[in-house]
């Protein structure tokens, strides 16, 4: 009886398996192509939304008070250059994301699709690294200029110098500012991981599945 029950269970498993549609290698490739194309399309869309957010934020920040502050610490022209560079970087990578999307959309072989997936992943990783590095450099420039020219920092240094040397007063401010900068960069990194990291992991999964098709 036990053997009969085992045979019945085996027959049921075979019947269920035969009821599912059998996908060929070409069918799986087309499915992965569609999924990869959709993912890269979303990377492009998110980059456009990020650009729109940066423009809106820039319009909100560039007030008379902001101009006065940058004028005080001698960064009015530098900040303009920084803004131009940041938008130039964003436009450049948006263009690359669009090219990656178009390249994947017309891919006609699994090897080309794998190559385009790797290229897209590397492009996104480079974009995140450059934007985070750019933010860190801007923060350091702002710190140095503020400590040299901002009267508020000079008053703070004078107060701290009453209980310690001027050198240590500067060191303390630098350490504090570096800590705040590290926290902000960490938050930006988490945001980028949330926006792009999930999509990159899905692309990596597609790449692994394509690699299995090659064997």
C-alpha positions as CSV (number, residue, x, y, z in Angstrom):
1,X,0.0,0.0,0.0
2,X,2.8,2.4,0.8
3,X,4.4,1.7,-2.5
4,X,1.1,2.4,-4.3
5,X,0.7,5.7,-2.5
6,X,4.2,6.7,-3.5
7,X,3.5,5.9,-7.1
8,X,0.3,7.9,-7.0
9,X,2.2,10.9,-5.6
10,X,4.8,10.6,-8.3
11,X,2.1,10.5,-11.0
12,X,0.5,13.6,-9.6
13,X,3.9,15.4,-9.6
14,X,4.5,14.4,-13.2
15,X,1.0,15.6,-14.2
16,X,1.5,18.9,-12.5
17,X,4.9,19.3,-14.2
18,X,3.4,18.5,-17.6
19,X,0.7,21.1,-17.2
20,X,3.2,23.9,-17.1
21,X,4.2,25.4,-20.4
22,X,7.7,24.3,-21.5
23,X,9.9,27.3,-22.2
24,X,12.7,27.0,-24.8
25,X,16.1,28.7,-24.5
26,X,14.9,31.4,-26.9
27,X,11.7,32.0,-24.9
28,X,13.8,32.4,-21.7
29,X,16.1,34.8,-23.5
30,X,13.2,37.0,-24.7
31,X,11.8,37.1,-21.2
32,X,15.1,38.1,-19.7
33,X,15.6,40.7,-22.5
34,X,12.2,42.2,-21.7
35,X,12.9,42.3,-18.0
36,X,16.4,43.8,-18.5
37,X,15.1,46.5,-20.9
38,X,12.4,47.4,-18.4
39,X,15.0,47.7,-15.5
40,X,17.3,49.9,-17.6
41,X,14.3,52.0,-18.6
42,X,13.5,52.6,-14.9
43,X,17.2,53.6,-14.3
44,X,16.8,56.2,-17.0
45,X,13.5,57.5,-15.6
46,X,14.8,57.7,-12.0
47,X,17.8,59.8,-13.3
48,X,15.4,62.2,-15.0
49,X,13.4,62.5,-11.8
50,X,16.6,63.1,-9.9
51,X,17.5,65.9,-12.3
52,X,14.1,67.5,-11.9
53,X,14.4,67.3,-8.1
54,X,17.9,69.0,-8.3
55,X,16.5,71.8,-10.5
56,X,13.6,72.4,-8.1
57,X,15.9,72.3,-5.1
58,X,18.3,74.7,-6.8
59,X,15.5,77.2,-7.4
60,X,14.5,77.0,-3.8
61,X,18.1,77.3,-2.5
62,X,19.2,80.2,-4.7
63,X,17.7,83.0,-2.6
64,X,19.1,86.4,-1.7
65,X,20.3,85.0,1.6
66,X,22.1,82.2,-0.1
67,X,23.8,84.6,-2.5
68,X,24.8,86.8,0.5
69,X,26.2,83.9,2.3
70,X,28.3,82.7,-0.7
71,X,29.5,86.3,-1.2
72,X,30.6,86.5,2.5
73,X,32.8,83.4,2.3
74,X,34.0,84.2,-1.2
75,X,32.3,81.3,-3.0
76,X,29.8,83.1,-5.2
77,X,31.6,82.4,-8.4
78,X,32.9,79.0,-7.2
79,X,29.4,77.8,-6.3
80,X,28.2,78.8,-9.8
81,X,30.9,76.7,-11.3
82,X,30.0,73.8,-9.0
83,X,26.3,74.0,-10.0
84,X,27.2,74.0,-13.7
85,X,29.6,71.0,-13.1
86,X,27.0,69.0,-11.1
87,X,24.3,69.5,-13.8
88,X,26.9,68.7,-16.6
89,X,27.6,65.4,-14.8
90,X,23.9,64.6,-14.4
91,X,23.2,65.3,-18.1
92,X,26.2,63.2,-19.2
93,X,25.1,60.2,-17.2
94,X,21.4,60.6,-18.2
95,X,22.6,60.4,-21.8
96,X,24.6,57.3,-21.0
97,X,21.6,55.7,-19.3
98,X,19.5,56.4,-22.3
99,X,22.1,54.9,-24.6
100,X,22.3,51.8,-22.4
101,X,18.5,51.5,-22.6
102,X,18.4,51.8,-26.4
103,X,21.3,49.3,-26.7
104,X,19.6,46.7,-24.6
105,X,16.2,47.2,-26.4
106,X,17.7,46.2,-29.7
107,X,20.0,43.4,-28.4
108,X,19.6,40.2,-30.5
109,X,21.9,37.7,-28.7
110,X,22.4,36.6,-25.1
111,X,26.1,37.4,-25.2
112,X,25.4,41.0,-26.3
113,X,22.7,41.3,-23.6
114,X,25.1,40.1,-20.9
115,X,27.7,42.6,-22.1
116,X,25.2,45.4,-22.1
117,X,24.0,44.5,-18.6
118,X,27.5,44.6,-17.3
119,X,28.1,47.9,-19.0
120,X,24.9,49.4,-17.5
121,X,25.8,48.2,-14.0
122,X,29.2,49.8,-14.3
123,X,27.8,53.0,-15.6
124,X,25.4,53.3,-12.6
125,X,28.2,52.4,-10.1
126,X,30.5,55.1,-11.6
127,X,27.7,57.7,-11.5
128,X,27.1,57.0,-7.8
129,X,30.8,57.2,-7.0
130,X,31.3,60.4,-8.9
131,X,28.2,62.1,-7.3
132,X,29.3,61.1,-3.8
133,X,32.9,62.2,-4.4
134,X,31.7,65.5,-5.9
135,X,29.5,66.1,-2.8
136,X,32.4,65.4,-0.4
137,X,34.7,67.8,-2.3
138,X,32.0,70.6,-2.3
139,X,31.6,70.1,1.5
140,X,35.3,70.4,2.1
141,X,35.5,73.6,-0.1
142,X,32.6,75.1,1.9
143,X,34.2,74.2,5.2
144,X,37.6,75.7,4.4
145,X,36.0,78.9,3.0
146,X,33.6,79.3,5.9
147,X,36.4,78.9,8.5
148,X,38.6,81.4,6.7
149,X,36.0,84.1,5.8
150,X,32.7,83.5,7.7
151,X,32.5,85.9,10.8
152,X,30.3,83.3,12.6
153,X,33.0,80.7,12.4
154,X,35.7,83.2,13.5
155,X,33.6,84.1,16.6
156,X,33.1,80.4,17.3
157,X,36.9,79.9,17.0
158,X,37.5,82.8,19.4
159,X,35.1,81.3,22.0
160,X,36.7,77.9,21.8
161,X,40.2,79.4,22.0
162,X,39.3,80.7,25.4
163,X,39.4,77.1,26.8
164,X,42.0,75.6,24.4
165,X,44.6,76.7,21.8
166,X,43.5,78.2,18.5
167,X,45.0,75.2,16.7
168,X,42.8,72.8,18.7
169,X,39.8,75.1,18.2
170,X,40.2,74.7,14.4
171,X,40.9,71.0,14.7
172,X,37.7,70.5,16.7
173,X,35.6,72.3,14.1
174,X,37.2,70.4,11.3
175,X,36.5,67.0,13.0
176,X,32.9,68.0,13.7
177,X,32.4,69.2,10.2
178,X,34.0,66.0,8.8
179,X,31.6,63.9,11.0
180,X,28.6,65.8,9.7
181,X,29.8,65.5,6.1
182,X,30.3,61.7,6.5
183,X,26.8,61.4,7.9
184,X,25.3,63.3,5.0
185,X,27.3,61.3,2.4
186,X,26.1,58.2,4.1
187,X,22.5,59.3,3.8
188,X,23.1,60.1,0.1
189,X,24.6,56.7,-0.4
190,X,21.6,55.0,1.2
191,X,19.3,57.0,-1.0
192,X,21.2,56.0,-4.1
193,X,21.2,52.3,-2.9
194,X,17.5,52.6,-2.5
195,X,16.9,54.1,-5.9
196,X,19.5,52.2,-8.0
197,X,20.7,49.3,-5.8
198,X,17.5,47.3,-6.2
199,X,17.5,47.7,-10.0
200,X,21.2,46.7,-10.1
201,X,20.6,43.6,-8.1
202,X,17.8,42.6,-10.5
203,X,20.1,43.2,-13.5
204,X,22.7,41.0,-11.8
205,X,20.1,38.2,-11.3
206,X,19.3,38.5,-15.0
207,X,22.9,38.3,-15.9
208,X,23.4,35.1,-13.9
209,X,20.4,33.5,-15.6
210,X,21.7,34.5,-19.0
211,X,25.1,33.0,-18.1
212,X,23.4,29.7,-17.3
213,X,21.8,29.7,-20.8
214,X,25.2,29.9,-22.3
215,X,26.1,26.5,-21.0
